Amino acid sequence: MLTRSYSKYVVLLLICVVAPFSVFMTSAQEVTPSPDDHNEAQRAVLIRVVDEGVTPGNFDIVKELVADDYALHSPLGDLDRDGVIGFFSALHTSLTDFKAIRDQVIVEGKFGATRTTITGTFDKDFPSPLGVLKPNHKPVVIVIINMFRFNDDGLIAEEWAQFDALGFFTQLGAMPAPTA
């Protein structure tokens, strides 16, 4: 009888002490992030820079997620981080109901790609490379295809952007609309 009671306590001890310890040891071995975790972290950066930074006009978030030596290559020329912040700040101010949405995000390793749609109504002056454009009070839709390179710290280090610059300036009234 005494042996049987002792066995119950040994089993209970194993369940209470050894089992949690083995779970702890298993989870301790899984601390190293997998490539999928790395991709998800960089995917989150690409979403945050738009959702928390560009759309609400919180450019401190952009500075937090974009490297100091960042470079953007676009149809309007190359810009550094401050130049991009200036462009989006001006666009944000010029378009009532400004909104940027990451429609698609793909990340693999140190590279990412997105499709982003920017919308708003052109209601205030826009300082552009063509000079200050006066508002036409019409809706604007810009679709941008981007590729990104991340640095070793997980910050956006370089970006290549493609969009219809002629269509953009036509929507702002700086270029005549094409005829049919």
Secondary structure, DSSP 8 states (H G I E B T S, - for coil): -HHHHHHHHHHHHIIIIIHHHHHHHHHHHT-S--HHHHHHHHHHHHHHIIIIIITTT-HHHHHHHEEEEEEEEETTEEEEHHHHHHHHHHHHHHEEEEEEEEEEEEEETTEEEEEEEEEEEE-S-EEETTEEE-----EEEEEEEEEEEE-TTS-EEEEEEE--HHHHHHHTTSS-----
